[in-house]
Amino acid sequence: MFDLLTAAQMRGVEAAAIGSGAVTGRVLMERAGAGVVAVIEAARPTFARRPGRALVLAGPGNNGGDGFVIARLLSARGWAVEVAFYGDLSRLPPDAAANARLWQDIGAVSDLETTGYAGPVPPHDLVIDALFGTGLTRPLTLDLAGIIGAQAPDGSFRVAVDVPSGLCADSGRALGGGDRVLPADLTVTFHARKLGHFLADGPRLCGDLVVQDIGLASPNNDSPSTAPARLVTTPGGGLQKTSGHKFSHGHALVLSGPSGHTGAARLAARGSLRIGAGLVTVATPASALAETAAQLTAIMAREVEGAQDLSRLLDDPRINALALGPGLGLARARDLVPVALAGGRACVLDADALTAFADDPAALFDVLHPACVLTPHGGEFARLFPDLADRLAASADSGPAYSKLDATRAAAARAGCAVLFKGEDTVIAEASGAACVHAAAYDRAAPWLATAGSGDVLCGFIVGLLARGQTPLAAASQAAWLHVEAARSFGPGLIAEDIPDEVPKVFGALGLGP
């Protein structure tokens, strides 16, 4: 896993390094500029062999200082470089101002807002966006699309320094709207990934993402609520089976709905078994018992009509994890959820188990406990946490903008348990504030997961991992990673039934075989 820093956390890392005397701001700026040029040449080798025309957009802060370094280094490599500046050169910070002067010994600096061409536009092969970086706190007033469109027609390779200008580095949201951001083909950031690279619109606007080392130390983690969120990049440990018998790996119980609505629970149950739970049982009303049993083999079926039946079934202490929600039905969920939670067992609540409490979320929160995981998608999240959803849906008019991480942490604190907020930018948080992000983006994009039933399988993965003894945060983050990895392994044409059956291939690729 990697830390995902906020802009403030990144400033703290830089300030600590400079304050310790380990490095100067000028040196960091030089390293950053050289890093961007190196990444560009690695991404486009023809640029190293045949330099062309480059337009560097420099802004009024240290991001602009990086731009002046990049301009100077490109010029030294034979590029015809133009620099367009936004702001007041006389008010640049000292390190950026020093690099502006070095560039002015080489070439001119034009005003970004007034630069224009009288005749046909000579195309720029490369555009460097070093306008605002991570520090932007307000929407851009520049018509960047119009300005750049006039000076760098489509086909120019656009590189953002840290983040595309106009993108909130903490939330991945476009400040003032999507038309206020200059999309990049490549984004080069420094030291660590930022939250905004992976949340909301970030992946779409950043293009490819490369992290460049500039010699800074990792930050010291504070309390869970203020420590950086972690980016889930591996499944973590605990998946291998080395010894024991079936009950050593837990018994997961998946509650099903009535006849004609059992498919979702069966998908969850199959996911639970494939992920390694020792035993899995589907609990179904009498009307659906034959339907359910006819389509199960390794998975058991038990009749559970109502709360009393469930209570009696849970007298078996070997059942150590429950999943409620997929296809359960709202009335059945209101009846069964309190009983399922009463014993304090690990529990995943999804779909109908969440929506059933939309009229009274507090009634659900009152019976939740720390061994639970809630798995809402956006609509379900809004039903349980309408105030948080409203904040997340509001226009991002200033930065740092309210983020999906903020909302998920607040939801977990209110519920008193882990919350997995689904999406391409899945965020998982527990009540302590510890959080991680799994983004199906960049080289982990898995658009085939947009298919009916995939969320039911995810629910099954989580309950299976809980049955195997994983903590709620670990189970949710591992399940999110494995869910996407199975989809990527299968590829186009994926349907929900394929996801559990792809798990053996994923486990094999992870070296979990004998």
KOLVEXTOR-930667 format. One line per 5 residues: for each residue z, x negated, y negated of C-alpha. Coordinates in Angstrom, 1 decimal, padded with zeros to 4 digits. Example, Ala and Ser with C-alpha at 12.3 -4.5 7.8 and 13.67 -1.06 7.14 Angstrom:
BEGIN
007.8 -012.3 004.5; 007.1 -013.7 001.1
END
This chain:
BEGIN
000.0 000.0 000.0; -000.6 -001.0 -003.6; 001.4 -000.1 -006.8; -000.4 002.2 -009.2; 000.8 001.4 -012.7
001.0 003.4 -015.8; -000.2 001.9 -019.1; 003.4 001.4 -020.1; 004.2 -000.4 -016.8; 001.2 -002.7 -017.3
002.3 -003.5 -020.8; 005.7 -004.3 -019.4; 004.3 -006.7 -016.9; 002.2 -008.5 -019.6; 005.1 -008.7 -022.0
007.5 -010.1 -019.3; 005.0 -012.8 -018.5; 004.4 -013.7 -022.1; 008.1 -013.5 -023.0; 009.0 -015.9 -020.2
006.6 -018.5 -021.5; 004.6 -018.5 -018.3; 001.4 -017.6 -020.1; 000.1 -016.7 -023.6; -001.7 -013.6 -024.7
-004.8 -015.7 -025.5; -004.8 -017.1 -022.0; -004.6 -013.7 -020.4; -007.4 -012.5 -022.6; -009.6 -015.4 -021.6
-008.8 -014.8 -017.9; -009.6 -011.1 -018.3; -013.0 -011.8 -020.0; -013.9 -014.4 -017.4; -012.9 -012.1 -014.6
-015.2 -009.3 -015.9; -018.2 -011.6 -016.1; -017.5 -012.9 -012.6; -017.3 -009.4 -011.2; -020.5 -008.4 -012.9
-022.4 -011.4 -011.5; -021.0 -010.6 -008.0; -022.0 -006.9 -008.3; -025.5 -007.7 -009.7; -026.5 -011.2 -008.5
-029.8 -010.9 -010.4; -027.8 -010.9 -013.6; -026.6 -014.4 -012.8; -030.2 -015.6 -012.1; -032.0 -013.7 -014.9
-029.8 -012.9 -017.9; -031.1 -010.1 -020.1; -029.9 -008.1 -023.1; -026.3 -007.0 -023.3; -024.5 -004.7 -025.7
-020.7 -005.2 -026.0; -018.7 -002.4 -027.5; -015.4 -003.8 -028.9; -012.5 -001.7 -030.0; -009.6 -002.3 -032.4
-007.0 -003.5 -029.9; -006.7 -006.1 -027.2; -009.3 -004.4 -025.1; -011.7 -005.2 -027.9; -010.4 -008.8 -027.7
-011.5 -008.9 -024.1; -014.9 -007.7 -025.2; -015.3 -010.6 -027.6; -014.5 -013.0 -024.8; -017.0 -011.4 -022.6
-019.7 -011.5 -025.3; -019.1 -015.3 -025.8; -019.2 -016.0 -022.1; -022.3 -013.9 -021.6; -024.0 -015.7 -024.4
-023.2 -019.0 -022.9; -024.9 -017.9 -019.7; -028.1 -017.1 -021.6; -027.7 -013.4 -022.4; -029.0 -012.0 -025.6
-025.8 -010.4 -026.8; -025.1 -007.8 -029.4; -021.6 -006.8 -030.4; -020.8 -003.4 -031.9; -017.3 -003.0 -033.2
-015.3 000.2 -033.9; -012.5 000.0 -036.4; -011.4 -002.5 -039.0; -011.9 -006.2 -038.0; -009.2 -007.3 -040.4
-006.6 -005.3 -038.5; -007.2 -006.7 -035.1; -004.1 -008.0 -033.2; -003.8 -011.8 -033.5; -005.2 -012.8 -030.1
-008.1 -010.3 -030.4; -008.7 -011.5 -033.9; -008.9 -015.1 -032.8; -011.5 -014.2 -030.2; -013.5 -012.2 -032.7
-013.7 -015.3 -034.9; -014.9 -017.4 -032.0; -017.6 -014.8 -031.4; -018.6 -014.7 -035.1; -019.4 -018.4 -034.8
-022.1 -017.4 -032.3; -023.4 -014.0 -033.4; -023.0 -011.1 -035.7; -020.7 -008.1 -035.3; -022.2 -004.7 -036.3
-020.4 -001.4 -037.0; -020.6 000.8 -033.9; -020.8 004.0 -036.0; -023.6 002.9 -038.3; -025.7 000.7 -036.0
-029.2 002.1 -035.4; -032.8 001.2 -034.7; -035.7 002.1 -036.8; -038.3 001.7 -034.1; -038.5 001.9 -030.3
-035.3 001.0 -028.6; -035.4 -002.3 -026.6; -033.3 -001.4 -023.5; -030.1 -003.2 -022.8; -029.7 -004.3 -019.3
-025.9 -004.4 -019.6; -023.4 -002.4 -021.6; -019.7 -003.5 -021.8; -017.2 -000.8 -022.8; -014.3 -002.7 -024.2
-013.4 -000.1 -026.8; -009.9 001.3 -025.9; -008.8 000.5 -022.4; -005.5 001.8 -021.1; -003.8 002.2 -024.5
-005.7 005.3 -025.7; -003.4 008.2 -026.7; -005.8 010.5 -028.4; -009.3 011.9 -027.9; -012.3 009.9 -029.1
-013.8 011.1 -032.3; -016.9 009.0 -031.6; -020.0 010.6 -030.2; -020.2 007.8 -027.6; -022.9 009.6 -025.5
-025.1 009.8 -028.6; -024.5 006.3 -029.9; -024.9 004.6 -026.5; -027.9 006.8 -025.7; -029.6 005.6 -028.8
-028.9 001.9 -028.1; -028.8 001.7 -024.3; -031.1 004.2 -022.5; -030.4 005.4 -019.0; -030.7 002.5 -016.5
-028.4 000.2 -018.3; -025.6 -001.1 -016.1; -022.3 000.2 -017.7; -019.1 -001.7 -017.2; -015.7 -000.5 -018.4
-012.9 -003.0 -019.1; -009.7 -001.5 -017.6; -010.8 002.1 -017.8; -013.7 004.0 -019.3; -013.0 004.7 -022.9
-011.7 008.2 -023.4; -010.0 008.4 -019.9; -006.2 008.6 -019.8; -005.1 005.7 -017.7; -002.0 007.5 -016.5
-003.5 010.9 -015.5; -007.2 010.3 -014.8; -007.9 013.1 -017.3; -010.5 013.0 -020.0; -008.7 013.2 -023.3
-010.3 016.0 -025.3; -012.7 016.9 -022.5; -015.2 015.2 -020.2; -017.9 014.8 -022.9; -015.5 012.4 -024.7
-015.6 009.7 -022.0; -018.3 007.1 -021.5; -018.8 007.0 -017.7; -019.1 003.6 -016.0; -021.1 002.3 -013.1
-018.3 -000.3 -012.6; -014.8 -000.6 -013.9; -012.9 -003.9 -013.8; -009.2 -003.6 -014.2; -006.6 -006.4 -014.2
-003.6 -007.3 -012.0; -003.1 -003.8 -010.5; -004.8 -000.4 -010.1; -003.8 002.2 -012.6; -002.9 005.8 -011.8
-005.9 007.1 -013.8; -008.3 005.3 -011.5; -007.4 007.6 -008.6; -006.2 010.9 -010.1; -008.3 013.8 -011.5
-011.6 012.7 -013.0; -010.9 009.0 -012.7; -012.9 008.2 -009.6; -015.9 010.1 -010.9; -015.9 008.4 -014.3
-015.0 004.8 -013.2; -017.9 004.2 -010.8; -017.0 001.3 -008.6; -013.6 -000.1 -009.1; -012.6 -003.8 -008.9
-009.2 -005.3 -009.5; -009.2 -008.8 -011.0; -006.2 -011.1 -010.7; -005.2 -012.7 -014.0; -002.1 -014.5 -012.7
000.6 -012.0 -013.4; 003.7 -011.3 -011.2; 004.3 -007.9 -009.7; 006.8 -005.6 -011.6; 010.3 -005.1 -010.4
010.6 -001.6 -009.0; 013.2 000.6 -010.7; 014.7 003.8 -009.4; 012.3 005.9 -007.3; 011.7 008.3 -010.2
010.5 005.4 -012.5; 009.0 003.0 -009.9; 005.3 002.9 -009.6; 003.7 005.3 -007.2; 002.1 003.6 -004.2
-001.6 003.9 -003.2; -001.8 004.7 000.5; -004.3 002.2 001.9; -003.1 001.9 005.6; -001.5 004.4 008.0
001.7 002.4 008.2; 003.7 001.8 011.4; 005.3 003.8 014.1; 002.1 005.3 015.6; 002.0 003.2 018.7
003.5 004.5 021.9; 005.1 001.6 023.9; 007.7 003.4 026.1; 009.6 006.6 026.8; 008.6 010.0 028.1
007.2 013.1 026.5; 010.5 014.2 025.0; 010.9 010.8 023.5; 008.1 011.7 021.1; 009.3 015.0 020.0
008.5 018.7 020.6; 006.6 020.4 017.8; 006.6 024.2 017.4; 003.8 025.8 015.5; 004.3 029.5 014.6
001.2 031.7 014.9; 000.0 034.9 013.4; -001.2 038.1 015.1; -004.2 038.7 017.3; -007.4 037.6 015.5
-005.5 035.2 013.3; -004.4 032.5 015.8; -007.1 030.0 015.2; -005.4 028.2 012.3; -002.2 027.7 014.3
-004.1 026.4 017.3; -005.9 023.9 015.1; -002.5 022.7 013.8; -001.1 022.5 017.3; -004.1 020.5 018.5
-003.7 018.1 015.6; 000.0 017.7 016.4; -000.7 016.9 020.0; -003.5 014.4 019.1; -001.3 012.6 016.6
001.2 011.9 019.3; 003.9 014.6 019.6; 005.2 014.6 023.1; 005.0 018.4 023.5; 003.6 021.1 021.4
004.2 024.9 021.6; 002.5 027.7 019.8; 004.9 030.6 019.2; 002.9 033.9 018.9; 003.6 037.6 018.8
003.1 039.5 022.0; -000.2 041.0 020.8; -001.7 037.6 020.5; -000.1 035.9 023.5; -003.1 036.3 025.9
-005.6 035.4 023.2; -003.6 032.2 022.4; -002.8 031.2 025.9; -006.5 031.6 027.0; -007.5 028.9 024.6
-004.7 026.4 025.2; -004.2 024.0 028.1; -002.0 021.0 027.3; -000.4 023.1 024.5; 002.2 025.7 025.6
002.5 029.2 024.3; 005.6 031.3 023.9; 006.2 034.8 022.7; 008.0 035.0 019.4; 007.9 038.5 018.0
010.4 038.2 015.1; 013.4 036.4 013.7; 015.7 037.0 016.7; 013.1 035.6 019.2; 012.7 032.5 017.0
016.4 032.0 016.7; 016.8 032.2 020.5; 013.9 029.7 021.0; 015.5 027.3 018.6; 018.6 027.2 020.8
016.6 024.5 022.6; 017.6 021.3 020.8; 014.6 019.5 022.1; 012.4 021.4 019.6; 012.8 019.1 016.6
009.9 020.0 014.2; 008.3 023.2 013.1; 005.1 024.2 011.3; 004.8 027.6 009.6; 002.0 028.9 007.6
-001.5 028.6 009.0; -002.7 032.1 009.8; 001.0 033.3 009.9; 000.7 036.4 007.7; 002.8 037.0 004.7
005.3 039.5 006.2; 005.7 037.4 009.3; 006.3 034.3 007.1; 009.1 036.1 005.1; 010.7 037.0 008.3
010.5 033.7 010.1; 010.8 031.0 007.4; 014.5 031.5 006.7; 015.3 031.3 010.5; 013.1 028.2 010.9
014.9 026.4 008.0; 018.4 027.5 009.0; 018.9 024.8 011.6; 017.9 021.9 009.4; 015.1 020.8 011.6
012.1 019.0 010.2; 009.7 021.6 008.9; 006.2 021.8 007.4; 005.5 024.9 005.2; 001.8 025.5 004.5
-000.5 028.4 003.5; 001.1 031.8 004.1; 004.6 030.3 004.4; 004.2 029.3 000.7; 002.3 032.3 -000.6
004.8 034.7 001.0; 007.3 033.5 -001.6; 005.0 033.7 -004.6; 007.0 036.6 -006.1; 010.3 034.8 -005.8
009.9 031.0 -005.4; 013.6 030.5 -005.9; 014.3 032.4 -002.7; 012.4 029.7 -000.8; 013.9 026.8 -002.8
017.4 028.1 -002.0; 016.8 027.6 001.8; 014.8 024.4 001.8; 016.4 021.1 002.8; 015.4 017.4 002.6
013.7 017.4 006.0; 011.0 019.8 004.8; 007.4 019.1 003.6; 005.5 021.6 001.5; 001.7 021.2 001.6
000.2 023.4 -001.2; -003.3 023.3 -002.5; -003.9 024.0 -006.1; -003.6 027.8 -005.9; -000.5 027.7 -003.7
001.1 025.2 -006.0; 000.5 027.5 -009.0; 002.2 030.4 -007.2; 005.3 028.4 -006.5; 005.4 026.2 -009.6
003.5 028.3 -012.3; 005.0 026.4 -015.2; 004.0 023.0 -013.8; 000.5 024.2 -012.9; 000.1 025.6 -016.5
001.0 022.2 -017.9; -001.5 020.5 -015.6; -004.2 023.0 -016.5; -003.7 022.7 -020.2; -006.2 020.6 -022.2
-005.4 016.9 -022.3; -005.2 016.5 -026.1; -003.0 013.4 -026.2; -002.0 010.6 -023.9; -000.3 009.9 -021.7
-001.5 013.3 -020.4; 000.5 015.3 -017.9; -000.6 014.2 -014.5; -000.8 015.5 -011.0; 001.9 012.8 -010.1
004.2 014.2 -012.9; 003.7 017.7 -011.5; 004.3 016.8 -007.9; 007.4 014.8 -008.7; 008.8 017.7 -010.7
007.9 020.1 -007.9; 009.7 018.0 -005.3; 012.8 017.7 -007.4; 012.9 021.5 -007.9; 012.3 022.2 -004.2
014.7 019.5 -003.0; 012.2 018.2 -000.4; 008.9 016.4 -000.1; 005.7 018.0 -001.6; 002.2 017.1 -000.6
-000.1 018.4 -003.3; -003.5 018.5 -001.7; -006.9 017.5 -003.1; -009.2 014.6 -003.2; -006.4 013.0 -005.1
-003.6 014.0 -002.8; -000.1 013.2 -004.2; 003.0 013.1 -002.1; 006.5 013.0 -003.7; 010.1 013.5 -002.4
013.0 014.8 -004.3; 014.2 011.3 -005.3; 011.0 010.7 -007.2; 009.5 008.3 -004.7; 005.8 009.0 -004.6
002.5 007.9 -003.2; -001.2 008.8 -003.8; -003.9 009.1 -001.2; -007.3 009.4 -002.9; -010.4 010.3 -000.9
-012.4 008.4 -003.4; -014.5 005.2 -003.8; -015.0 003.7 -000.3; -012.7 006.4 001.2; -014.6 009.4 000.0
-014.7 012.2 002.6; -016.5 015.2 001.2; -017.0 016.6 004.7; -013.3 017.7 004.7; -014.3 020.6 002.5
-014.5 022.8 005.5; -012.4 025.8 006.7; -009.4 024.8 008.8; -009.2 021.2 007.8; -005.9 021.8 006.0
-004.5 023.5 009.1; -005.2 020.2 011.0; -003.4 018.3 008.3; -000.4 020.5 008.7; -000.5 019.8 012.4
-000.7 016.0 011.8; 002.4 016.2 009.6; 004.5 018.2 012.0; 003.5 016.0 014.9; 004.6 012.9 013.0
007.8 014.6 012.0; 008.4 015.4 015.7; 007.9 011.7 016.4; 010.7 010.8 014.0; 008.9 009.9 010.8
010.5 010.6 007.5; 008.9 013.4 005.5; 007.4 011.0 003.0; 006.1 008.7 005.7; 004.8 011.6 007.8
002.9 013.2 004.9; 001.4 009.9 003.7; 000.4 008.8 007.2; -001.1 012.3 007.9; -003.1 012.2 004.7
-004.6 008.8 005.6; -005.4 009.7 009.2; -006.9 013.0 008.1; -009.4 011.3 005.9; -010.0 008.4 008.3
-010.9 010.9 011.1; -013.3 012.6 008.7; -014.9 009.3 007.8; -015.1 008.3 011.4; -017.0 011.5 012.3
-019.2 011.8 009.2; -021.5 014.6 008.1; -021.4 017.8 010.0; -017.7 017.7 010.5; -015.8 020.9 011.3
-012.1 021.3 011.6; -012.2 021.3 015.4; -013.6 017.8 015.3; -010.8 016.2 013.3; -008.1 016.1 016.0
-010.6 014.9 018.6; -011.6 012.0 016.3; -008.1 010.7 016.3; -008.4 008.6 019.5; -011.3 006.7 017.9
-009.2 006.1 014.8; -006.3 004.9 016.8; -008.5 002.6 018.8; -009.9 001.1 015.6; -006.3 000.5 014.5
-005.7 -001.5 017.7; -003.2 001.1 019.1; -004.6 000.8 022.6; -003.0 -001.1 025.5
END
